[in-house]
Amino acid sequence: MGFLRRFAGSPLALLACLVAGGLVGRFVPEMGAYAAVLGQVYLGVVGMAALPLLVVATFFGLRQTLALPQPGWRVLMIIGLAIVLVAFCAAVGTALGALANPGKNLDYSTREYLGALVQQAGTAAGDTEISLINVEASAEPKLDNFLSDLFPDNFFRALVDGKSLGILLCAIVFGLAFAALSKAQNSSLTAVFEAIYRALEIIISRVNLFIPVLVFSMAAYFVARTDPRAIVAMSSFLGWFLLLAAVLAGLAVAIIRKQSDLPVGAVLAALKAPALISLTSASTTASIPDTIDAMSNKLGFSRGIVELVTPISSVFLRSGSALYYALLTTFVANLYGRTLAPTELLLVCAGASIAAFASAGNNSAANVGFAGMVLAMLQLPAEAALALFLAIDVICEGPRNLLTVMFACALIALVSRGLPSERQTAETSVTVALAPIRFAFTRADLLVGAAGSVIVAILLVVLGIGVGMKRGDGAVARPAALGLDNAGFVKRL
C-alpha cells in the first residue's frame, strides 16, 4: 500500500505512465479501446463514492459554517467571491484572446484541414439529425431539462443518475434543516453521517491509488484515436490555454500562501495530492477528500468553510471552464476572420461567465457543448467548437479541473480570513501531549537509590525464606492436631 501511494503521488511516475500509454496508443492502436475501459471503471467507482461524499460533506460544512461568527455574511462572501473569481478568469481569457489572437495567423494547409473537420462534422450531423417534434414544442427543452436537474422530484433518482445540480441542492436544503436541530436531537444522526463520511473518504483514497493506470489508459486511448494533425492545427489555442491555466493556478497558490502565512514549499507540498488528482482524474469531485485534508489539516483553514466550499465549488465554481470558453470564442472568431469590437469582447467575457455557471454538473465533452452559448451571442457557428475542440478535449480537461480546484482553494483561503487556524491548534495539542518529562539525579541520589534497592532485595529474600519455613511446619503439625498419624492422614485423603 505504501508503494502504491508513493507511486500515485509521484509526478515522474505519472509522466512515465503518460509516455508509456502514448507509445502503446501509437504503435499498438487496437489496444487503445481496451485501455479506455480502465478509465471508465475508475471514473465509475469515483463517481459512486464522490457523489454521496459531496452530500455528506455539505451537511457537515453547513452545520459548522452556521456555528461560526457572522455566518450569513460569510455565505454571502462565498457567493460574491465565487462570481468574481469566475468572471476574473473569463476576463483574463478574453483579454489574452484579444491580444494574442490565437487562430488568426494560420497557414493555408492548417485552415484547410480545420475546415475539413468542421465540414465533416456538419455533414455527419445533417445526415443523422431527425426531428420528431415541431419547432414550437422544442423551443425550450434545455430550460426544462435544467430546471428538472436543479429541482428533482426524487432525490434518490438524481443520486442514481449522477445529476450534481439536483444532488447539491437537496444536500443544501437537508443540510440547513440538519444544522437547525439541536445537538441532543441529531447526535445519533451525526454519528451515522460521520461513519459514512470516513468510509467514502477511504474508498476514494484507495481508488486514487490507481491513477497511474488511468493516466496510462487515457493516454493510449487518446493517441490511438486522435489525428496528430489536429493537435498541431490547434496548437495556438492549446499553448495559450495551458500557459494561462498555469499562470492563474500559480496566482491561486500565491493567495493561499499569503492567507496561510506559510512558505511556498509547504503550500505546494500540501496541495500536491489534490492538484495531481484533479489534473489526471478527469473529475473535479475525485479530489474532494484530499482537498479537504490539505486545506484544513495541513494548511489550517476552518474545516467548516472547507467542507462547505469544496463540494459546492467542484460543481459550481467553474473557473477553468470560464477561461476555456473565453479563449475558445476568440479562437473561433479569428478562425472565421471576425474582428471583435470592445463591446463584443465584453459580451464574450459575460457570456463565458454565464456559460461556466450553466455548465455546472457537467464534465468532459459536455463542457464543450456549452461553448455554443457564447458563440451564439456573436452569431458564430457552434459546429466549429464541437468539431475542433472535441478532438483535443482530453488535453484541456486536466488543466480546467486543476484551475477549478486551485481557485476553490483560494476562495477558501479568502473566506477563512480571521478564523482560528486548525493547523496551529492541532500542532499545539500534539506538542503538549508529547512533551517529555526529564529527571535529574546527583551522585548522592544514585548511591541512596542503589542502597535502598539492595536493602529491599535482601528483605524480599528473607521474607520468602520465612514464609517457606512456616508452610513446612504447618504441613507436619496438621496430622498430629487431628489425632492421626501420617499414614492415617494419607489414607483419609
RODO-2510 file (C-alpha; in nm, 4 decimals, decimal comma):
residues 493
     n   res          X          Y          Z
     1     m     0,0000     0,0000     0,0000
     2     g     0,2835     0,2386     0,0805
     3     f     0,4471     0,1737    -0,2561
     4     l     0,1217     0,2405    -0,4431
     5     r     0,0694     0,5639    -0,2511
     6     r     0,4194     0,6898    -0,3314
     7     f     0,3872     0,5799    -0,6938
     8     a     0,0493     0,7510    -0,7402
     9     g     0,1809     1,0709    -0,5812
    10     s     0,4983     1,0913    -0,7875
    11     p     0,4872     1,3333    -1,0844
    12     l     0,7707     1,1423    -1,2517
    13     a     0,5801     0,8143    -1,2226
    14     l     0,2680     0,9726    -1,3719
    15     l     0,4752     1,1212    -1,6525
    16     a     0,6256     0,7785    -1,7223
    17     c     0,2762     0,6259    -1,7381
    18     l     0,1689     0,9042    -1,9739
    19     v     0,4606     0,8391    -2,2082
    20     a     0,4094     0,4620    -2,1924
    21     g     0,0400     0,4992    -2,2740
    22     g     0,1217     0,7278    -2,5656
    23     l     0,3673     0,4756    -2,7056
    24     v     0,1138     0,1951    -2,6751
    25     g    -0,1508     0,4031    -2,8499
    26     r     0,0937     0,4970    -3,1246
    27     f     0,2347     0,1541    -3,2053
    28     v    -0,0491    -0,0735    -3,0857
    29     p    -0,3590     0,1391    -3,1591
    30     e    -0,6015    -0,1521    -3,1311
    31     m    -0,5283    -0,1645    -2,7574
    32     g    -0,6494     0,1935    -2,7129
    33     a    -1,0171     0,0983    -2,6973
    34     y    -0,9492    -0,1716    -2,4402
    35     a    -0,7352     0,0656    -2,2326
    36     a    -1,0205     0,3176    -2,2215
    37     v    -1,2296     0,0637    -2,0295
    38     l    -0,9945     0,1019    -1,7324
    39     g    -1,0556     0,4745    -1,7295
    40     q    -1,4315     0,4247    -1,7401
    41     v    -1,4136     0,1819    -1,4469
    42     y    -1,2107     0,4318    -1,2453
    43     l    -1,4496     0,7186    -1,3151
    44     g    -1,7467     0,4963    -1,2340
    45     v    -1,6109     0,3966    -0,8939
    46     v    -1,5064     0,7535    -0,8120
    47     g    -1,8488     0,8847    -0,9099
    48     m    -2,0154     0,6163    -0,6981
    49     a    -1,8319     0,7370    -0,3874
    50     a    -1,7818     1,1063    -0,4683
    51     l    -2,1478     1,1986    -0,5102
    52     p    -2,2566     1,0676    -0,1662
    53     l    -1,9436     1,2267    -0,0207
    54     l    -2,0498     1,5579    -0,1764
    55     v    -2,3816     1,5292     0,0075
    56     v    -2,2369     1,4363     0,3477
    57     a    -1,9580     1,6951     0,3299
    58     t    -2,2168     1,9628     0,2534
    59     f    -2,4154     1,8561     0,5641
    60     f    -2,1198     1,8990     0,7956
    61     g    -1,9959     2,2124     0,6188
    62     l    -2,3287     2,3910     0,6565
    63     r    -2,3597     2,2946     1,0203
    64     q    -2,0104     2,4131     1,1092
    65     t    -2,0348     2,7297     0,8994
    66     l    -2,3608     2,8343     1,0644
    67     a    -2,1881     2,7964     1,4014
    68     l    -1,9148     3,0453     1,3032
    69     p    -1,9340     3,4186     1,3799
    70     q    -2,1493     3,6069     1,1253
    71     p    -2,2483     3,3015     0,9194
    72     g    -2,4786     3,4976     0,6874
    73     w    -2,2023     3,7394     0,5971
    74     r    -1,9610     3,4551     0,5251
    75     v    -2,2108     3,2755     0,3000
    76     l    -2,2705     3,5971     0,1053
    77     m    -1,8948     3,6444     0,0857
    78     i    -1,8553     3,2929    -0,0565
    79     i    -2,1160     3,3599    -0,3260
    80     g    -1,9779     3,7021    -0,4154
    81     l    -1,6151     3,5914    -0,4360
    82     a    -1,7099     3,2838    -0,6403
    83     i    -1,8763     3,5059    -0,9010
    84     v    -1,5785     3,7436    -0,9009
    85     l    -1,3252     3,4618    -0,9472
    86     v    -1,5151     3,3065    -1,2371
    87     a    -1,5594     3,6460    -1,4038
    88     f    -1,1895     3,7195    -1,3490
    89     c    -1,0873     3,4028    -1,5337
    90     a    -1,3266     3,4869    -1,8175
    91     a    -1,1838     3,8402    -1,8378
    92     v    -0,8251     3,7116    -1,8471
    93     g    -0,9119     3,4655    -2,1242
    94     t    -1,0909     3,7363    -2,3246
    95     a    -0,8087     3,9871    -2,2832
    96     l    -0,5403     3,7419    -2,3862
    97     g    -0,7519     3,6233    -2,6772
    98     a    -0,7822     3,9827    -2,7990
    99     l    -0,4079     4,0456    -2,7620
   100     a    -0,2593     3,7136    -2,8778
   101     n    -0,5235     3,6430    -3,1456
   102     p    -0,4980     3,2616    -3,1389
   103     g    -0,6133     3,1068    -3,4652
   104     k    -0,5620     3,4225    -3,6715
   105     n    -0,2313     3,3694    -3,8500
   106     l    -0,2771     3,0086    -3,9591
   107     d    -0,1315     2,8905    -4,2871
   108     y    -0,3465     2,7723    -4,5753
   109     s    -0,2959     2,3985    -4,5173
   110     t    -0,3926     2,4272    -4,1494
   111     r    -0,7057     2,6239    -4,2331
   112     e    -0,7942     2,3725    -4,4997
   113     y    -0,7575     2,0844    -4,2539
   114     l    -0,9652     2,2571    -3,9837
   115     g    -1,2280     2,3463    -4,2401
   116     a    -1,2453     1,9838    -4,3482
   117     l    -1,3025     1,8789    -3,9866
   118     v    -1,5844     2,1311    -3,9467
   119     q    -1,7383     2,0285    -4,2778
   120     q    -1,7160     1,6612    -4,1868
   121     a    -1,8861     1,7214    -3,8525
   122     g    -2,1592     1,9301    -4,0160
   123     t    -2,2231     1,6668    -4,2823
   124     a    -2,2445     1,3886    -4,0255
   125     a    -2,4835     1,5917    -3,8125
   126     g    -2,7008     1,6679    -4,1148
   127     d    -2,7207     1,3017    -4,2098
   128     t    -2,8224     1,1762    -3,8662
   129     e    -3,0467     1,4509    -3,7247
   130     i    -3,4148     1,3506    -3,7187
   131     s    -3,6843     1,5748    -3,5674
   132     l    -3,9907     1,4040    -3,4246
   133     i    -4,1487     1,7153    -3,2736
   134     n    -4,2387     2,0554    -3,4143
   135     v    -4,0218     2,3629    -3,3792
   136     e    -4,2544     2,5407    -3,1379
   137     a    -4,2556     2,2484    -2,8966
   138     s    -3,8782     2,2216    -2,8995
   139     a    -3,8146     2,5861    -2,8232
   140     e    -3,7366     2,5408    -2,4527
   141     p    -3,6248     2,1858    -2,3911
   142     k    -3,2927     2,2952    -2,2465
   143     l    -3,4564     2,5207    -1,9880
   144     d    -3,6922     2,2433    -1,8825
   145     n    -3,4044     1,9992    -1,8528
   146     f    -3,2039     2,2478    -1,6491
   147     l    -3,4913     2,3113    -1,4102
   148     s    -3,5590     1,9385    -1,3717
   149     d    -3,1915     1,8805    -1,2950
   150     l    -3,1853     2,1672    -1,0455
   151     f    -3,5125     2,0786    -0,8702
   152     p    -3,5510     1,6976    -0,8919
   153     d    -3,8739     1,5399    -0,7748
   154     n    -3,6849     1,2362    -0,6473
   155     f    -3,3537     1,2820    -0,4684
   156     f    -3,2554     0,9171    -0,4943
   157     r    -3,3161     0,9135    -0,8688
   158     a    -3,0974     1,2224    -0,9043
   159     l    -2,8321     1,0453    -0,6992
   160     v    -2,8503     0,7358    -0,9198
   161     d    -2,8417     0,9423    -1,2410
   162     g    -2,5457     1,1463    -1,1127
   163     k    -2,7162     1,4852    -1,1585
   164     s    -2,4859     1,7034    -0,9499
   165     l    -2,7089     2,0116    -0,9546
   166     g    -3,0098     1,8374    -0,8047
   167     i    -2,7956     1,6415    -0,5600
   168     l    -2,6242     1,9557    -0,4350
   169     l    -2,9488     2,1500    -0,3961
   170     c    -3,1092     1,8662    -0,1982
   171     a    -2,7957     1,8420     0,0134
   172     i    -2,8060     2,2157     0,0909
   173     v    -3,1758     2,2079     0,1863
   174     f    -3,1329     1,8984     0,4027
   175     g    -2,8121     2,0390     0,5493
   176     l    -2,9877     2,3578     0,6592
   177     a    -3,2550     2,1513     0,8335
   178     f    -2,9844     1,9278     0,9813
   179     a    -2,7970     2,2307     1,1154
   180     a    -3,1159     2,3712     1,2737
   181     l    -3,1517     2,0662     1,5005
   182     s    -3,0060     2,0725     1,8488
   183     k    -2,7101     1,8529     1,9375
   184     a    -2,9307     1,6294     2,1517
   185     q    -3,1618     1,5678     1,8546
   186     n    -2,9014     1,4976     1,5885
   187     s    -2,6290     1,3215     1,7891
   188     s    -2,7147     0,9751     1,6571
   189     l    -2,7569     1,1050     1,3005
   190     t    -2,4248     1,2850     1,3259
   191     a    -2,2512     0,9616     1,4265
   192     v    -2,4015     0,7808     1,1271
   193     f    -2,3004     1,0559     0,8846
   194     e    -1,9524     1,0683     1,0324
   195     a    -1,9055     0,6950     0,9741
   196     i    -2,0366     0,7257     0,6167
   197     y    -1,8111     1,0259     0,5590
   198     r    -1,4964     0,8411     0,6649
   199     a    -1,5906     0,5272     0,4712
   200     l    -1,6381     0,7257     0,1489
   201     e    -1,3077     0,9054     0,2031
   202     i    -1,1328     0,5701     0,2364
   203     i    -1,2952     0,4390    -0,0829
   204     i    -1,1860     0,7399    -0,2875
   205     s    -0,8354     0,7431    -0,1398
   206     r    -0,7919     0,3739    -0,2253
   207     v    -0,9250     0,4184    -0,5780
   208     n    -0,6972     0,7182    -0,6346
   209     l    -0,4005     0,4883    -0,5816
   210     f    -0,4697     0,3570    -0,9330
   211     i    -0,4457     0,6960    -1,1024
   212     p    -0,1279     0,5833    -1,2876
   213     v    -0,3380     0,3134    -1,4542
   214     l    -0,5928     0,5782    -1,5527
   215     v    -0,3214     0,8023    -1,6980
   216     f    -0,1787     0,5133    -1,8986
   217     s    -0,5163     0,4037    -2,0352
   218     m    -0,6368     0,7528    -2,1279
   219     a    -0,3067     0,8364    -2,2998
   220     a    -0,3249     0,5143    -2,5018
   221     y    -0,6855     0,5824    -2,5999
   222     f    -0,6220     0,9461    -2,6937
   223     v    -0,3153     0,8768    -2,9070
   224     a    -0,4866     0,5833    -3,0803
   225     r    -0,7995     0,7843    -3,1669
   226     t    -0,6599     1,1332    -3,2379
   227     d    -0,5012     1,2533    -3,5590
   228     p    -0,1706     1,4264    -3,4734
   229     r    -0,2536     1,6928    -3,7306
   230     a    -0,5484     1,8046    -3,5164
   231     i    -0,3155     1,8763    -3,2227
   232     v    -0,0718     2,0650    -3,4469
   233     a    -0,3532     2,2657    -3,6066
   234     m    -0,4930     2,3621    -3,2644
   235     s    -0,1509     2,4277    -3,1088
   236     s    -0,2026     2,8058    -3,0937
   237     f    -0,5120     2,7588    -2,8769
   238     l    -0,3591     2,4786    -2,6685
   239     g    -0,0394     2,6700    -2,5977
   240     w    -0,2120     2,9835    -2,4714
   241     f    -0,4728     2,7901    -2,2740
   242     l    -0,2161     2,5749    -2,0943
   243     l     0,0012     2,8783    -2,0226
   244     l    -0,2881     3,0819    -1,8827
   245     a    -0,4123     2,7909    -1,6718
   246     a    -0,0633     2,7501    -1,5206
   247     v    -0,0276     3,1249    -1,4506
   248     l    -0,3704     3,1535    -1,2882
   249     a    -0,3080     2,8393    -1,0807
   250     g     0,0157     2,9995    -0,9615
   251     l    -0,1801     3,3127    -0,8678
   252     a    -0,4183     3,0998    -0,6619
   253     v    -0,1214     2,9399    -0,4830
   254     a     0,0149     3,2870    -0,4050
   255     i    -0,3198     3,3855    -0,2482
   256     i    -0,3232     3,0684    -0,0376
   257     r     0,0361     3,1251     0,0734
   258     k    -0,0394     3,4796     0,1853
   259     q    -0,3540     3,3839     0,3768
   260     s    -0,1941     3,0797     0,5430
   261     d     0,1319     3,2645     0,6246
   262     l     0,3344     2,9569     0,5286
   263     p     0,6312     2,9138     0,2942
   264     v     0,5593     2,8410    -0,0710
   265     g     0,7178     2,4984    -0,0390
   266     a     0,4822     2,3996     0,2428
   267     v     0,1792     2,5182     0,0461
   268     l     0,2857     2,3296    -0,2656
   269     a     0,3531     2,0149    -0,0639
   270     a     0,0078     2,0326     0,0935
   271     l    -0,1681     2,0922    -0,2412
   272     k     0,0314     1,8304    -0,4304
   273     a    -0,2201     1,5469    -0,3895
   274     p    -0,5376     1,7358    -0,4912
   275     a    -0,3522     1,9031    -0,7788
   276     l    -0,2298     1,5737    -0,9233
   277     i    -0,5692     1,4077    -0,8814
   278     s    -0,7595     1,6922    -1,0465
   279     l    -0,5053     1,7096    -1,3280
   280     t    -0,5152     1,3398    -1,4103
   281     s    -0,8505     1,2005    -1,2969
   282     a    -1,0829     1,3898    -1,5392
   283     s    -1,3158     1,4609    -1,2446
   284     t    -1,3446     1,7600    -1,0123
   285     t    -1,5107     1,5520    -0,7401
   286     a    -1,2332     1,2917    -0,7158
   287     s    -1,0076     1,5374    -0,5314
   288     i    -1,2644     1,6373    -0,2644
   289     p    -1,1171     1,4280     0,0256
   290     d    -0,7578     1,5330    -0,0444
   291     t    -0,8594     1,8981    -0,0862
   292     i    -1,0409     1,8964     0,2488
   293     d    -0,7426     1,7346     0,4195
   294     a    -0,4921     1,9742     0,2595
   295     m    -0,6820     2,2947     0,3319
   296     s    -0,7907     2,2126     0,6883
   297     n    -0,5397     1,9723     0,8443
   298     k    -0,2249     2,0810     0,6591
   299     l    -0,2809     2,4495     0,5870
   300     g    -0,5016     2,5260     0,8876
   301     f    -0,8111     2,6855     0,7350
   302     s    -1,1505     2,6499     0,9038
   303     r    -1,2807     2,2983     0,8465
   304     g    -1,6410     2,4188     0,8360
   305     i    -1,5629     2,6565     0,5483
   306     v    -1,3518     2,3914     0,3760
   307     e    -1,6205     2,1215     0,3947
   308     l    -1,8833     2,3656     0,2670
   309     v    -1,6912     2,5302    -0,0172
   310     t    -1,5030     2,2268    -0,1529
   311     p    -1,8009     2,0151    -0,2655
   312     i    -2,0033     2,3147    -0,3841
   313     s    -1,7123     2,4599    -0,5819
   314     s    -1,6499     2,1248    -0,7514
   315     v    -1,9934     2,1677    -0,9098
   316     f    -2,0446     2,5439    -0,9450
   317     l    -1,7065     2,7219    -0,9356
   318     r    -1,6041     2,6540    -1,2977
   319     s    -1,3098     2,8918    -1,3199
   320     g    -1,1287     2,6672    -1,5659
   321     s    -1,4367     2,6456    -1,7876
   322     a    -1,4756     3,0263    -1,7902
   323     l    -1,1181     3,0664    -1,9136
   324     y    -1,1734     2,7876    -2,1673
   325     y    -1,4938     2,9374    -2,3130
   326     a    -1,3481     3,2887    -2,3459
   327     l    -1,0342     3,1728    -2,5237
   328     l    -1,2332     2,9294    -2,7382
   329     t    -1,4663     3,2051    -2,8589
   330     t    -1,1818     3,4364    -2,9602
   331     f    -1,0127     3,1455    -3,1417
   332     v    -1,3250     3,0653    -3,3446
   333     a    -1,3773     3,4350    -3,4237
   334     n    -1,0214     3,4641    -3,5525
   335     l    -1,0601     3,1408    -3,7451
   336     y    -1,3532     3,2898    -3,9351
   337     g    -1,1816     3,6265    -3,9813
   338     r    -1,4055     3,8099    -3,7364
   339     t    -1,2505     4,1069    -3,5556
   340     l    -1,4206     4,1557    -3,2207
   341     a    -1,5099     4,5092    -3,1140
   342     p    -1,4677     4,6189    -2,7487
   343     t    -1,8395     4,5748    -2,6838
   344     e    -1,8219     4,2239    -2,8297
   345     l    -1,5259     4,1429    -2,6058
   346     l    -1,7343     4,2454    -2,3042
   347     l    -2,0082     4,0194    -2,4366
   348     v    -1,7579     3,7326    -2,4634
   349     c    -1,6491     3,7875    -2,1014
   350     a    -2,0069     3,7935    -1,9724
   351     g    -2,1116     3,5009    -2,1904
   352     a    -1,8156     3,2887    -2,0801
   353     s    -1,9011     3,3532    -1,7138
   354     i    -2,2660     3,2623    -1,7666
   355     a    -2,1753     2,9503    -1,9642
   356     a    -1,9343     2,8442    -1,6889
   357     f    -2,2095     2,8547    -1,4264
   358     a    -2,4569     2,6922    -1,6681
   359     s    -2,2167     2,4010    -1,7215
   360     a    -2,2326     2,3137    -1,3510
   361     g    -2,2573     1,9402    -1,3014
   362     n    -2,1129     1,8532    -1,6435
   363     n    -1,7716     1,7141    -1,7226
   364     s    -1,5677     1,6119    -2,0248
   365     a    -1,7250     1,6521    -2,3687
   366     a    -2,0455     1,8013    -2,2267
   367     n    -1,8437     2,1096    -2,1311
   368     v    -1,7632     2,1796    -2,4955
   369     g    -2,1317     2,1969    -2,5831
   370     f    -2,1862     2,4946    -2,3520
   371     a    -1,9397     2,6961    -2,5602
   372     g    -2,2223     2,7216    -2,8109
   373     m    -2,3948     2,9671    -2,5736
   374     v    -2,1116     3,2185    -2,6139
   375     l    -2,0699     3,1551    -2,9856
   376     a    -2,4425     3,2082    -3,0411
   377     m    -2,4210     3,5532    -2,8799
   378     l    -2,1739     3,6550    -3,1508
   379     q    -2,3549     3,4571    -3,4234
   380     l    -2,0556     3,2296    -3,4757
   381     p    -2,1064     2,8660    -3,5856
   382     a    -2,1181     2,6314    -3,2892
   383     e    -2,0287     2,3380    -3,5145
   384     a    -1,6700     2,4618    -3,5158
   385     a    -1,6468     2,4230    -3,1379
   386     l    -1,7966     2,0752    -3,1419
   387     a    -1,5776     1,9548    -3,4265
   388     l    -1,2441     2,1093    -3,3398
   389     f    -1,2415     2,1161    -2,9620
   390     l    -1,3840     1,7708    -2,9007
   391     a    -1,0727     1,6349    -3,0691
   392     i    -0,8438     1,7937    -2,8084
   393     d    -1,0732     1,7977    -2,5050
   394     v    -0,8749     1,5274    -2,3238
   395     i    -0,5754     1,7621    -2,3187
   396     c    -0,7801     2,0578    -2,1928
   397     e    -0,9816     1,8710    -1,9304
   398     g    -0,6992     1,8288    -1,6784
   399     p    -0,5938     2,1977    -1,6733
   400     r    -0,9609     2,3013    -1,6488
   401     n    -1,0107     2,0834    -1,3423
   402     l    -0,6807     2,1950    -1,1885
   403     l    -0,7693     2,5630    -1,2231
   404     t    -1,1148     2,4990    -1,0756
   405     v    -0,9657     2,3236    -0,7696
   406     m    -0,6937     2,5860    -0,7177
   407     f    -0,9410     2,8739    -0,7320
   408     a    -1,1702     2,6867    -0,4934
   409     c    -0,8774     2,6646    -0,2506
   410     a    -0,8098     3,0375    -0,2990
   411     l    -1,1756     3,1087    -0,2235
   412     i    -1,1484     2,9050     0,0978
   413     a    -0,8370     3,0975     0,1981
   414     l    -1,0054     3,4344     0,1439
   415     v    -1,3294     3,3445     0,3231
   416     s    -1,1466     3,1884     0,6211
   417     r    -0,9676     3,5127     0,6986
   418     g    -0,9929     3,5982     1,0694
   419     l    -1,0852     3,2473     1,1849
   420     p    -0,8634     3,0365     1,4144
   421     s    -0,6152     2,8113     1,2417
   422     e    -0,6982     2,4425     1,2547
   423     r    -0,3365     2,3514     1,1863
   424     q    -0,1890     2,5584     1,4688
   425     t    -0,4415     2,4231     1,7197
   426     a    -0,3592     2,0658     1,6230
   427     e     0,0147     2,1278     1,6492
   428     t    -0,0196     2,2857     1,9949
   429     s    -0,2223     1,9965     2,1350
   430     v     0,0209     1,7405     1,9996
   431     t     0,3186     1,9285     2,1414
   432     v     0,1685     1,9429     2,4906
   433     a     0,0737     1,5746     2,4831
   434     l     0,4190     1,4618     2,3704
   435     a     0,6290     1,6915     2,5934
   436     p     0,8974     1,4699     2,7606
   437     i     0,9393     1,4547     3,1403
   438     r     1,3021     1,4998     3,2462
   439     f     1,4573     1,3621     3,5698
   440     a     1,7913     1,4864     3,7100
   441     f     1,9920     1,2862     3,9735
   442     t     2,3086     1,3648     4,1651
   443     r     2,5687     1,1026     4,2664
   444     a     2,4378     1,1015     4,6239
   445     d     2,0857     1,0369     4,4952
   446     l     2,2109     0,7447     4,2874
   447     l     2,4007     0,5934     4,5873
   448     v     2,0957     0,6233     4,8142
   449     g     1,8761     0,4688     4,5462
   450     a     2,1190     0,1797     4,4916
   451     a     2,1479     0,1120     4,8670
   452     g     1,7719     0,1172     4,9057
   453     s     1,7345    -0,1277     4,6180
   454     v     1,9828    -0,3693     4,7787
   455     i     1,8026    -0,3499     5,1158
   456     v     1,4661    -0,4133     4,9532
   457     a     1,6084    -0,7145     4,7688
   458     i     1,7524    -0,8611     5,0931
   459     l     1,4224    -0,8102     5,2762
   460     l     1,2348    -0,9873     4,9959
   461     v     1,4711    -1,2868     5,0176
   462     v     1,4395    -1,3097     5,3977
   463     l     1,0622    -1,2782     5,3757
   464     g     1,0477    -1,5575     5,1196
   465     i     1,2574    -1,7912     5,3409
   466     g     1,0390    -1,7219     5,6449
   467     v     0,7156    -1,7914     5,4555
   468     g     0,8548    -2,1183     5,3224
   469     m     0,9601    -2,2432     5,6671
   470     k     0,6224    -2,1557     5,8163
   471     r     0,4381    -2,3542     5,5471
   472     g     0,6628    -2,6577     5,6141
   473     d     0,5918    -2,6553     5,9881
   474     g     0,2182    -2,6311     5,9318
   475     a     0,2109    -2,9305     5,6946
   476     v     0,3817    -3,1589     5,9535
   477     a     0,1763    -3,0476     6,2552
   478     r    -0,1629    -3,0779     6,0852
   479     p    -0,1983    -3,4654     6,1208
   480     a    -0,0997    -3,4632     6,4867
   481     a    -0,3551    -3,1978     6,5651
   482     l    -0,6261    -3,4182     6,4187
   483     g    -0,5150    -3,7269     6,6202
   484     l    -0,3909    -3,9101     6,3111
   485     d    -0,0510    -4,0277     6,2088
   486     n     0,0908    -3,9625     5,8674
   487     a    -0,0376    -4,2945     5,7276
   488     g    -0,3913    -4,2275     5,8540
   489     f    -0,3820    -3,8759     5,7131
   490     v    -0,2748    -4,0024     5,3743
   491     k    -0,5432    -4,2754     5,3823
   492     r    -0,8159    -4,0241     5,4718
   493     l    -0,7117    -3,8178     5,1677
***
